[in-house]
Amino acid sequence: MIKENKVTITGAPQGPGPVTTTVVNIQPETVVPDHIVWSLFNTLFFNVCCLGFVAFAYSVKSRDRKMVGDVMGARSYASTAKCLNIWALVLGLFGTIGFIVLLVLVVVPAVSYAISQAKNHGGY
């Protein structure tokens, strides 16, 4: 057995009258890279002269400015963080490569010379 229900519409009449509209302006999402992952990487691995940590601080400031809606401030802090990240990365890579070169050119020949001298002189 099927029951049918009737719905009566009670409310304002739908006749001719002034129509009101609402306009909502939605601002487009502004993309400002804050470089926070890069800054965290440099803080953990290439923290030469604390450049990675300072870059991380500027990245957090950039993210804060972006959340508040200050796009120009966010771009300024992001630009500074990017510059500091580049310097931290370059100096960290130069330091790492320099250490490897020093290890190969100085330490390995010195150890092999010490081993050859120990063999030639019969021990100590």
N, CA, C and O atoms as a MOPAC input file, in Angstrom:
PM7 MOZYME 1SCF
protein

 N      0.84100 1    -1.16000 1     0.00000 1
 C      0.00000 1     0.00000 1     0.00000 1
 C      0.90100 1     1.24300 1     0.00000 1
 O      1.78700 1     1.35700 1     0.84700 1
 N      0.69000 1     2.15600 1    -0.92000 1
 C      1.50800 1     3.35300 1    -1.08400 1
 C      0.76300 1     4.52900 1    -0.49500 1
 O     -0.41100 1     4.75900 1    -0.78500 1
 N      1.49400 1     5.28900 1     0.36100 1
 C      0.91000 1     6.49800 1     0.94600 1
 C      1.44800 1     7.70100 1     0.19200 1
 O      2.63200 1     7.75300 1    -0.14200 1
 N      0.60600 1     8.63600 1    -0.06900 1
 C      1.02500 1     9.86300 1    -0.71500 1
 C      0.78700 1    11.01000 1     0.25700 1
 O     -0.26700 1    11.11200 1     0.88400 1
 N      1.78700 1    11.86100 1     0.36200 1
 C      1.68400 1    13.02600 1     1.23000 1
 C      1.63200 1    14.27200 1     0.36300 1
 O      2.34900 1    14.38400 1    -0.63100 1
 N      0.77100 1    15.20800 1     0.75400 1
 C      0.69500 1    16.47200 1     0.05800 1
 C      1.46100 1    17.50900 1     0.85900 1
 O      1.35000 1    17.57300 1     2.08400 1
 N      2.24900 1    18.32900 1     0.14600 1
 C      3.01700 1    19.39100 1     0.78300 1
 C      2.45000 1    20.70900 1     0.29600 1
 O      2.37200 1    20.96000 1    -0.90700 1
 N      2.05900 1    21.53900 1     1.23300 1
 C      1.56500 1    22.85600 1     0.85900 1
 C      2.66300 1    23.86800 1     1.12300 1
 O      3.31700 1    23.83100 1     2.16500 1
 N      2.86100 1    24.76300 1     0.18400 1
 C      3.90200 1    25.77600 1     0.31800 1
 C      3.27500 1    27.00700 1     0.93000 1
 O      2.36600 1    27.61500 1     0.36500 1
 N      3.77300 1    27.35700 1     2.08000 1
 C      3.30100 1    28.57800 1     2.73000 1
 C      4.48800 1    29.51100 1     2.84900 1
 O      5.53900 1    29.11700 1     3.35500 1
 N      4.34200 1    30.66500 1     2.41800 1
 C      5.43100 1    31.63100 1     2.47000 1
 C      5.05100 1    32.84800 1     1.66200 1
 O      3.88600 1    33.08000 1     1.33700 1
 N      6.07600 1    33.61700 1     1.34900 1
 C      5.84000 1    34.82600 1     0.57600 1
 C      5.39700 1    34.46400 1    -0.82500 1
 O      5.88300 1    33.49400 1    -1.40700 1
 N      4.49100 1    35.22700 1    -1.35600 1
 C      4.04100 1    34.93900 1    -2.71400 1
 C      5.17200 1    35.16100 1    -3.71000 1
 O      6.00100 1    36.05500 1    -3.54100 1
 N      5.19000 1    34.34600 1    -4.73200 1
 C      6.24700 1    34.40600 1    -5.72500 1
 C      5.86600 1    35.31900 1    -6.89200 1
 O      6.13800 1    35.00100 1    -8.05000 1
 N      5.26400 1    36.40300 1    -6.59600 1
 C      4.83600 1    37.33100 1    -7.63200 1
 C      5.95200 1    38.28800 1    -8.01400 1
 O      7.06800 1    38.20500 1    -7.50000 1
 N      5.62900 1    39.20600 1    -8.93500 1
 C      6.62700 1    40.19300 1    -9.36100 1
 C      6.95400 1    41.14700 1    -8.22500 1
 O      6.07300 1    41.56800 1    -7.47400 1
 N      8.21300 1    41.47700 1    -8.11400 1
 C      8.66000 1    42.38500 1    -7.07100 1
 C     10.15100 1    42.63000 1    -7.22500 1
 O     10.78100 1    42.08300 1    -8.13000 1
 N     10.70000 1    43.42300 1    -6.37500 1
 C     12.14000 1    43.69000 1    -6.49400 1
 C     12.95700 1    42.43600 1    -6.15600 1
 O     12.67900 1    41.73000 1    -5.18600 1
 N     13.95200 1    42.19300 1    -6.97100 1
 C     14.82800 1    41.04800 1    -6.77700 1
 C     16.12000 1    41.54100 1    -6.14200 1
 O     16.74200 1    42.48000 1    -6.63800 1
 N     16.50900 1    40.93000 1    -5.08300 1
 C     17.75800 1    41.32000 1    -4.43100 1
 C     18.83000 1    40.27900 1    -4.76000 1
 O     18.57400 1    39.07500 1    -4.79400 1
 N     20.02200 1    40.78500 1    -4.99900 1
 C     21.14000 1    39.89300 1    -5.30400 1
 C     22.27800 1    40.16600 1    -4.33400 1
 O     22.40400 1    41.25900 1    -3.78200 1
 N     23.07400 1    39.17800 1    -4.14800 1
 C     24.25700 1    39.30400 1    -3.29100 1
 C     25.48100 1    38.96400 1    -4.13000 1
 O     25.52500 1    37.92800 1    -4.79400 1
 N     26.45700 1    39.83500 1    -4.09400 1
 C     27.69800 1    39.61500 1    -4.83500 1
 C     28.80800 1    39.33800 1    -3.82700 1
 O     29.03500 1    40.11800 1    -2.90200 1
 N     29.48600 1    38.22700 1    -4.02000 1
 C     30.60900 1    37.86200 1    -3.16000 1
 C     31.87100 1    37.88700 1    -4.00100 1
 O     32.00300 1    37.12800 1    -4.96200 1
 N     32.78900 1    38.75200 1    -3.64000 1
 C     34.05500 1    38.83500 1    -4.35800 1
 C     35.03300 1    37.86100 1    -3.71400 1
 O     35.42000 1    38.03000 1    -2.55800 1
 N     35.42200 1    36.85700 1    -4.46100 1
 C     36.39700 1    35.88600 1    -3.97700 1
 C     37.71300 1    36.19700 1    -4.66300 1
 O     37.82100 1    36.15100 1    -5.88800 1
 N     38.69300 1    36.50700 1    -3.86800 1
 C     39.99300 1    36.83100 1    -4.43500 1
 C     40.68700 1    35.54900 1    -4.86200 1
 O     40.59900 1    34.53600 1    -4.16900 1
 N     41.37000 1    35.58200 1    -5.98900 1
 C     42.06700 1    34.37200 1    -6.43400 1
 C     43.18400 1    34.01200 1    -5.46100 1
 O     43.80600 1    34.87900 1    -4.84800 1
 N     43.41500 1    32.73600 1    -5.34100 1
 C     44.46400 1    32.24800 1    -4.44700 1
 C     45.81000 1    32.68500 1    -4.99700 1
 O     46.19200 1    32.30800 1    -6.10500 1
 N     46.51600 1    33.47200 1    -4.22800 1
 C     47.83300 1    33.92700 1    -4.65100 1
 C     48.85600 1    32.89500 1    -4.22600 1
 O     48.91200 1    32.49300 1    -3.06400 1
 N     49.65000 1    32.47900 1    -5.16800 1
 C     50.65300 1    31.46200 1    -4.90600 1
 C     51.97400 1    32.16600 1    -4.62200 1
 O     52.58700 1    32.75000 1    -5.51600 1
 N     52.39500 1    32.10200 1    -3.38300 1
 C     53.68200 1    32.64700 1    -2.98100 1
 C     54.46200 1    31.49000 1    -2.36900 1
 O     54.12100 1    31.02800 1    -1.28000 1
 N     55.50100 1    31.01600 1    -3.04900 1
 C     56.26600 1    29.90400 1    -2.47900 1
 C     57.02600 1    30.38000 1    -1.25100 1
 O     57.68800 1    31.41700 1    -1.28700 1
 N     56.93200 1    29.62100 1    -0.16400 1
 C     57.62100 1    30.03900 1     1.06000 1
 C     58.91900 1    29.27700 1     1.29400 1
 O     59.64800 1    29.60900 1     2.22800 1
 N     59.23300 1    28.27900 1     0.49300 1
 C     60.49600 1    27.52700 1     0.52900 1
 C     60.76300 1    26.89300 1     1.89700 1
 O     61.91900 1    26.77700 1     2.30400 1
 N     59.72700 1    26.48700 1     2.60000 1
 C     59.92800 1    25.98400 1     3.95900 1
 C     60.56000 1    24.59600 1     3.96500 1
 O     61.33100 1    24.28500 1     4.87300 1
 N     60.25900 1    23.75900 1     2.98600 1
 C     60.85300 1    22.41600 1     2.94200 1
 C     62.33800 1    22.51800 1     2.61600 1
 O     63.15800 1    21.83100 1     3.22600 1
 N     62.68600 1    23.37100 1     1.66000 1
 C     64.07800 1    23.60200 1     1.30200 1
 C     64.85200 1    24.16500 1     2.49500 1
 O     65.98800 1    23.76500 1     2.74900 1
 N     64.23700 1    25.08900 1     3.22000 1
 C     64.88000 1    25.67500 1     4.39300 1
 C     65.09300 1    24.63700 1     5.49100 1
 O     66.13300 1    24.63000 1     6.15000 1
 N     64.11700 1    23.76900 1     5.68400 1
 C     64.26000 1    22.70900 1     6.68100 1
 C     65.38600 1    21.76000 1     6.29100 1
 O     66.17300 1    21.35100 1     7.14500 1
 N     65.47400 1    21.40400 1     5.00500 1
 C     66.55600 1    20.54800 1     4.51700 1
 C     67.90900 1    21.20200 1     4.77000 1
 O     68.83100 1    20.55000 1     5.26100 1
 N     68.03600 1    22.49500 1     4.43500 1
 C     69.30300 1    23.19000 1     4.65800 1
 C     69.61700 1    23.33900 1     6.13800 1
 O     70.78500 1    23.31900 1     6.52600 1
 N     68.59900 1    23.48700 1     6.96400 1
 C     68.83000 1    23.57800 1     8.40300 1
 C     69.39200 1    22.27100 1     8.94700 1
 O     70.27800 1    22.27400 1     9.80100 1
 N     68.87400 1    21.16200 1     8.44800 1
 C     69.31000 1    19.86400 1     8.96400 1
 C     70.64300 1    19.40900 1     8.38600 1
 O     71.43200 1    18.79200 1     9.10100 1
 N     70.92300 1    19.69600 1     7.10600 1
 C     72.09100 1    19.11900 1     6.46400 1
 C     73.17300 1    20.12300 1     6.07900 1
 O     74.35600 1    19.79500 1     6.16900 1
 N     72.81800 1    21.32400 1     5.65700 1
 C     73.80100 1    22.31400 1     5.21100 1
 C     73.65500 1    23.61100 1     6.00900 1
 O     73.36600 1    24.66300 1     5.43900 1
 N     73.84900 1    23.53800 1     7.28900 1
 C     73.64000 1    24.70400 1     8.14400 1
 C     74.94500 1    25.47800 1     8.30400 1
 O     75.42300 1    25.67200 1     9.42200 1
 N     75.52800 1    25.92300 1     7.17400 1
 C     76.78100 1    26.66000 1     7.19500 1
 C     76.51600 1    28.05600 1     7.74800 1
 O     75.68000 1    28.79100 1     7.22300 1
 N     77.22400 1    28.41100 1     8.79900 1
 C     77.08900 1    29.73200 1     9.43400 1
 C     75.63000 1    30.03000 1     9.79800 1
 O     75.21700 1    31.19000 1     9.78100 1
 N     74.86300 1    29.01900 1    10.12000 1
 C     73.45400 1    29.12200 1    10.49900 1
 C     72.58400 1    29.71800 1     9.39800 1
 O     71.50100 1    30.22800 1     9.68500 1
 N     73.03500 1    29.66500 1     8.13900 1
 C     72.23700 1    30.20200 1     7.04200 1
 C     70.95400 1    29.40300 1     6.84600 1
 O     69.91300 1    29.97000 1     6.51500 1
 N     71.02400 1    28.09900 1     7.04600 1
 C     69.82900 1    27.27600 1     6.90700 1
 C     68.77300 1    27.62500 1     7.94100 1
 O     67.58200 1    27.66800 1     7.63200 1
 N     69.21400 1    27.87700 1     9.17700 1
 C     68.27800 1    28.22500 1    10.24600 1
 C     67.64100 1    29.58800 1     9.99300 1
 O     66.44000 1    29.76600 1    10.20100 1
 N     68.44300 1    30.54400 1     9.54700 1
 C     67.90600 1    31.87800 1     9.26700 1
 C     66.92700 1    31.80900 1     8.09300 1
 O     65.89400 1    32.47900 1     8.10000 1
 N     67.25900 1    30.99000 1     7.08100 1
 C     66.34600 1    30.81100 1     5.95300 1
 C     65.03400 1    30.17700 1     6.42200 1
 O     63.96000 1    30.53600 1     5.93900 1
 N     65.12400 1    29.23700 1     7.35900 1
 C     63.91200 1    28.61600 1     7.90500 1
 C     63.05000 1    29.65200 1     8.62800 1
 O     61.82500 1    29.64000 1     8.50400 1
 N     63.69200 1    30.54900 1     9.38300 1
 C     62.95200 1    31.60200 1    10.08400 1
 C     62.24000 1    32.51700 1     9.07900 1
 O     61.07900 1    32.86900 1     9.28600 1
 N     62.91700 1    32.89900 1     8.00500 1
 C     62.29000 1    33.74500 1     6.99500 1
 C     61.16900 1    33.00400 1     6.26600 1
 O     60.17200 1    33.61600 1     5.88200 1
 N     61.32200 1    31.70300 1     6.07600 1
 C     60.26100 1    30.91800 1     5.43800 1
 C     59.00500 1    30.89400 1     6.30800 1
 O     57.88700 1    31.00400 1     5.80300 1
 N     59.19900 1    30.75000 1     7.61300 1
 C     58.05200 1    30.75700 1     8.52700 1
 C     57.39300 1    32.14100 1     8.52900 1
 O     56.16700 1    32.24800 1     8.55900 1
 N     58.21000 1    33.19900 1     8.49700 1
 C     57.64500 1    34.55000 1     8.42300 1
 C     56.85500 1    34.73900 1     7.13000 1
 O     55.79600 1    35.36700 1     7.13000 1
 N     57.37400 1    34.19100 1     6.02600 1
 C     56.67000 1    34.28900 1     4.74900 1
 C     55.32700 1    33.56500 1     4.80700 1
 O     54.32400 1    34.06900 1     4.30300 1
 N     55.31000 1    32.39400 1     5.41600 1
 C     54.05600 1    31.64100 1     5.54100 1
 C     53.06400 1    32.39800 1     6.42000 1
 O     51.87000 1    32.42900 1     6.12100 1
 N     53.54700 1    33.00600 1     7.49800 1
 C     52.66800 1    33.79700 1     8.37000 1
 C     52.06300 1    34.98200 1     7.61500 1
 O     50.86700 1    35.25100 1     7.72800 1
 N     52.88800 1    35.68300 1     6.85100 1
 C     52.40100 1    36.83100 1     6.07700 1
 C     51.37200 1    36.38400 1     5.05000 1
 O     50.39700 1    37.09100 1     4.79900 1
 N     51.58600 1    35.20200 1     4.44900 1
 C     50.64300 1    34.69200 1     3.45500 1
 C     49.30600 1    34.35400 1     4.10400 1
 O     48.25400 1    34.59800 1     3.51300 1
 N     49.33500 1    33.79500 1     5.31500 1
 C     48.09800 1    33.44600 1     6.00600 1
 C     47.30900 1    34.68800 1     6.41100 1
 O     46.07900 1    34.65700 1     6.44700 1
 N     48.00300 1    35.76900 1     6.71400 1
 C     47.34200 1    37.01100 1     7.10200 1
 C     46.75600 1    37.71200 1     5.87900 1
 O     45.78900 1    38.46500 1     5.99200 1
 N     47.34600 1    37.46000 1     4.71100 1
 C     46.86800 1    38.09300 1     3.49600 1
 C     47.79500 1    39.16100 1     2.96100 1
 O     47.46800 1    39.83200 1     1.98200 1
 N     48.94800 1    39.33000 1     3.58800 1
 C     49.92900 1    40.31900 1     3.15200 1
 C     50.81700 1    39.67900 1     2.08000 1
 O     51.84100 1    39.07300 1     2.39400 1
 N     50.41800 1    39.82100 1     0.81800 1
 C     51.12000 1    39.15300 1    -0.27300 1
 C     52.49500 1    39.76900 1    -0.49900 1
 O     53.46200 1    39.04500 1    -0.73300 1
 N     52.59300 1    41.07100 1    -0.43200 1
 C     53.88300 1    41.72700 1    -0.65800 1
 C     54.89200 1    41.36400 1     0.43200 1
 O     56.06100 1    41.11400 1     0.13700 1
 N     54.45100 1    41.33600 1     1.67100 1
 C     55.33300 1    40.93200 1     2.76100 1
 C     55.75800 1    39.48000 1     2.62000 1
 O     56.91000 1    39.13800 1     2.88500 1
 N     54.82800 1    38.62300 1     2.20300 1
 C     55.14300 1    37.20900 1     2.01000 1
 C     56.16700 1    37.04200 1     0.89700 1
 O     57.08900 1    36.23700 1     1.02300 1
 N     56.01900 1    37.79000 1    -0.18900 1
 C     56.98500 1    37.70400 1    -1.29200 1
 C     58.36000 1    38.18800 1    -0.86100 1
 O     59.37300 1    37.61200 1    -1.25700 1
 N     58.40400 1    39.23100 1    -0.06200 1
 C     59.68200 1    39.77200 1     0.40500 1
 C     60.41300 1    38.75500 1     1.27700 1
 O     61.59800 1    38.49300 1     1.07100 1
 N     59.71000 1    38.18500 1     2.24500 1
 C     60.33000 1    37.18500 1     3.11200 1
 C     60.70400 1    35.92900 1     2.32600 1
 O     61.74000 1    35.32100 1     2.59400 1
 N     59.87600 1    35.53600 1     1.36000 1
 C     60.17600 1    34.35100 1     0.55400 1
 C     61.41500 1    34.57500 1    -0.30900 1
 O     62.21700 1    33.66000 1    -0.49300 1
 N     61.57200 1    35.77700 1    -0.83300 1
 C     62.75400 1    36.09000 1    -1.63000 1
 C     64.02300 1    36.02900 1    -0.78800 1
 O     65.04600 1    35.51200 1    -1.23700 1
 N     63.95800 1    36.55400 1     0.42600 1
 C     65.11100 1    36.49000 1     1.31700 1
 C     65.42100 1    35.04800 1     1.69900 1
 O     66.58800 1    34.66000 1     1.74400 1
 N     64.39300 1    34.25100 1     1.97300 1
 C     64.59500 1    32.83800 1     2.30700 1
 C     65.21500 1    32.09000 1     1.14000 1
 O     66.08400 1    31.24100 1     1.33900 1
 N     64.77600 1    32.39700 1    -0.08200 1
 C     65.33400 1    31.73000 1    -1.26000 1
 C     66.81300 1    32.06500 1    -1.41800 1
 O     67.62300 1    31.17900 1    -1.68800 1
 N     67.16600 1    33.31600 1    -1.25500 1
 C     68.56900 1    33.74200 1    -1.37200 1
 C     69.43400 1    33.05400 1    -0.31000 1
 O     70.51900 1    32.56000 1    -0.61400 1
 N     68.95300 1    33.02600 1     0.92400 1
 C     69.70600 1    32.36400 1     1.99300 1
 C     69.82400 1    30.86300 1     1.75100 1
 O     70.85800 1    30.26600 1     2.05100 1
 N     68.77500 1    30.25200 1     1.21300 1
 C     68.82200 1    28.82300 1     0.89800 1
 C     69.84400 1    28.53100 1    -0.19200 1
 O     70.56200 1    27.53400 1    -0.11800 1
 N     69.91400 1    29.38300 1    -1.19300 1
 C     70.89700 1    29.18700 1    -2.26100 1
 C     72.30800 1    29.26900 1    -1.69800 1
 O     73.15300 1    28.42900 1    -2.00600 1
 N     72.56100 1    30.27700 1    -0.87500 1
 C     73.90200 1    30.41600 1    -0.29400 1
 C     74.24000 1    29.25300 1     0.63600 1
 O     75.36400 1    28.75100 1     0.61700 1
 N     73.28800 1    28.82900 1     1.43800 1
 C     73.54000 1    27.70100 1     2.34200 1
 C     73.82900 1    26.43000 1     1.55400 1
 O     74.71900 1    25.66200 1     1.91800 1
 N     73.08700 1    26.20700 1     0.48400 1
 C     73.29000 1    25.01200 1    -0.33200 1
 C     74.64000 1    25.04200 1    -1.03800 1
 O     75.36000 1    24.04300 1    -1.04500 1
 N     74.98900 1    26.18500 1    -1.63500 1
 C     76.25700 1    26.29400 1    -2.35900 1
 C     77.43800 1    26.14100 1    -1.40200 1
 O     78.37200 1    25.39000 1    -1.68000 1
 N     77.39600 1    26.84200 1    -0.29000 1
 C     78.50200 1    26.73100 1     0.67100 1
 C     78.58800 1    25.33900 1     1.28100 1
 O     79.68400 1    24.83000 1     1.51300 1
 N     77.44500 1    24.72200 1     1.54100 1
 C     77.44200 1    23.36600 1     2.07500 1
 C     78.00200 1    22.35400 1     1.08700 1
 O     78.74900 1    21.45300 1     1.46900 1
 N     77.64000 1    22.50200 1    -0.18600 1
 C     78.18700 1    21.59400 1    -1.20000 1
 C     79.68300 1    21.81000 1    -1.40200 1
 O     80.43500 1    20.84500 1    -1.53900 1
 N     80.12100 1    23.07400 1    -1.42100 1
 C     81.55900 1    23.33500 1    -1.52100 1
 C     82.31100 1    22.74600 1    -0.33500 1
 O     83.38900 1    22.17500 1    -0.50400 1
 N     81.75600 1    22.88000 1     0.84900 1
 C     82.40000 1    22.30800 1     2.03400 1
 C     82.46700 1    20.79400 1     1.97700 1
 O     83.48700 1    20.20100 1     2.32800 1
 N     81.39400 1    20.17000 1     1.54100 1
 C     81.37200 1    18.70500 1     1.44400 1
 C     82.34600 1    18.21100 1     0.38400 1
 O     83.09500 1    17.26500 1     0.62600 1
 N     82.34400 1    18.83700 1    -0.78100 1
 C     83.26900 1    18.44500 1    -1.85400 1
 C     84.71500 1    18.71600 1    -1.43200 1
 O     85.60400 1    17.90500 1    -1.69400 1
 N     84.94300 1    19.84200 1    -0.78800 1
 C     86.29400 1    20.15000 1    -0.29500 1
 C     86.78300 1    19.13200 1     0.72200 1
 O     87.95300 1    18.74900 1     0.70500 1
 N     85.90400 1    18.69400 1     1.60100 1
 C     86.28100 1    17.68500 1     2.58800 1
 C     86.63100 1    16.36200 1     1.91200 1
 O     87.59900 1    15.70600 1     2.29600 1
 N     85.85400 1    15.97000 1     0.91500 1
 C     86.13100 1    14.71900 1     0.20600 1
 C     87.46000 1    14.81500 1    -0.54000 1
 O     88.25100 1    13.87100 1    -0.51800 1
 N     87.71200 1    15.94300 1    -1.19800 1
 C     88.98300 1    16.13800 1    -1.90600 1
 C     90.14400 1    16.11400 1    -0.92400 1
 O     91.17000 1    15.49400 1    -1.20400 1
 N     90.00600 1    16.76800 1     0.20900 1
 C     91.05200 1    16.76500 1     1.23500 1
 C     91.30000 1    15.34800 1     1.73700 1
 O     92.44600 1    14.94700 1     1.93800 1
 N     90.25300 1    14.61300 1     1.93400 1
 C     90.38300 1    13.23400 1     2.39500 1
 C     91.13800 1    12.38100 1     1.38300 1
 O     92.00200 1    11.59000 1     1.76000 1
 N     90.81900 1    12.53500 1     0.10500 1
 C     91.45400 1    11.71700 1    -0.93200 1
 C     92.89500 1    12.15200 1    -1.17600 1
 O     93.76900 1    11.30300 1    -1.35200 1
 N     93.15900 1    13.44800 1    -1.18900 1
 C     94.48800 1    13.93500 1    -1.54400 1
 C     95.48300 1    13.95500 1    -0.38800 1
 O     96.68800 1    13.90200 1    -0.63300 1
 N     95.03300 1    14.02800 1     0.84600 1
 C     95.95700 1    14.15600 1     1.97300 1
 C     95.94200 1    12.92400 1     2.86400 1
 O     96.99800 1    12.35700 1     3.14400 1
 N     94.80000 1    12.51000 1     3.30200 1
 C     94.72300 1    11.45200 1     4.31000 1
 C     95.06800 1    10.09200 1     3.71800 1
 O     95.84000 1     9.34300 1     4.31700 1
 N     94.51800 1     9.75700 1     2.56200 1
 C     94.76800 1     8.43800 1     1.96600 1
 C     96.25500 1     8.25200 1     1.63200 1
 O     96.79800 1     7.19500 1     1.95500 1
 N     96.94700 1     9.22200 1     1.00200 1
 C     98.38800 1     9.03300 1     0.77300 1
 C     99.19000 1     8.95900 1     2.07500 1
 O    100.16900 1     8.21700 1     2.15000 1
 N     98.79400 1     9.70500 1     3.08700 1
 C     99.52200 1     9.65400 1     4.35200 1
 C     99.38400 1     8.28600 1     5.00200 1
 O    100.35300 1     7.76200 1     5.54900 1
 N     98.20900 1     7.71000 1     4.95000 1
 C     97.99800 1     6.38300 1     5.53800 1
 C     98.75100 1     5.32500 1     4.73700 1
 O     99.36000 1     4.42800 1     5.32000 1
 N     98.71800 1     5.41700 1     3.42400 1
 C     99.44600 1     4.43100 1     2.62500 1
 C    100.95700 1     4.57400 1     2.82200 1
 O    101.66600 1     3.56700 1     2.82600 1
 N    101.46300 1     5.78300 1     2.98300 1
 C    102.88100 1     5.99100 1     3.27200 1
 C    103.24100 1     5.38900 1     4.63200 1
 O    104.29000 1     4.76200 1     4.78100 1
 N    102.37100 1     5.58300 1     5.61400 1
 C    102.64200 1     5.02200 1     6.94500 1
 C    102.64400 1     3.49700 1     6.88900 1
 O    103.46000 1     2.86100 1     7.55700 1
 N    101.76600 1     2.91100 1     6.12100 1
 C    101.72000 1     1.44400 1     6.00700 1
 C    102.97900 1     0.93200 1     5.30000 1
 O    103.55100 1    -0.07500 1     5.71700 1
 N    103.41500 1     1.61200 1     4.24000 1
 C    104.61700 1     1.18000 1     3.53200 1
 C    105.86800 1     1.32400 1     4.40200 1
 O    106.77300 1     0.49400 1     4.31700 1
 N    105.93000 1     2.36200 1     5.23300 1
 C    107.07000 1     2.52700 1     6.14000 1
 C    107.08200 1     1.45400 1     7.21200 1
 O    108.14300 1     0.97900 1     7.61700 1
 N    105.88600 1     1.07200 1     7.67400 1
 C    105.80200 1     0.02500 1     8.67900 1
 C    106.24200 1    -1.30600 1     8.09000 1
 O    106.86900 1    -2.09800 1     8.79500 1
 N    105.94400 1    -1.57900 1     6.84700 1
 C    106.36500 1    -2.81900 1     6.21200 1
 C    107.86300 1    -2.84100 1     5.94400 1
 O    108.50800 1    -3.88000 1     6.08900 1
 N    108.41700 1    -1.69800 1     5.55500 1
 C    109.85400 1    -1.61600 1     5.25600 1
 C    110.71300 1    -1.74400 1     6.51700 1
 O    111.80100 1    -2.31900 1     6.46800 1
 N    110.25000 1    -1.23100 1     7.60400 1
 C    111.03100 1    -1.24800 1     8.83800 1
 C    110.63400 1    -2.36200 1     9.76400 1
 O    111.08900 1    -2.39000 1    10.90700 1
 N    109.83600 1    -3.25100 1     9.33800 1
 C    109.49400 1    -4.41100 1    10.14000 1
 C    108.62400 1    -4.13200 1    11.33500 1
 O    108.86600 1    -4.68200 1    12.40900 1
 N    107.65500 1    -3.32700 1    11.19400 1
 C    106.72500 1    -3.05300 1    12.29200 1
 C    106.92100 1    -1.65900 1    12.84200 1
 O    106.93800 1    -0.68300 1    12.09200 1
 N    107.06800 1    -1.56600 1    14.15200 1
 C    107.14600 1    -0.25700 1    14.78300 1
 C    108.50800 1     0.27700 1    14.62600 1
 O    108.79600 1     1.38100 1    15.08900 1

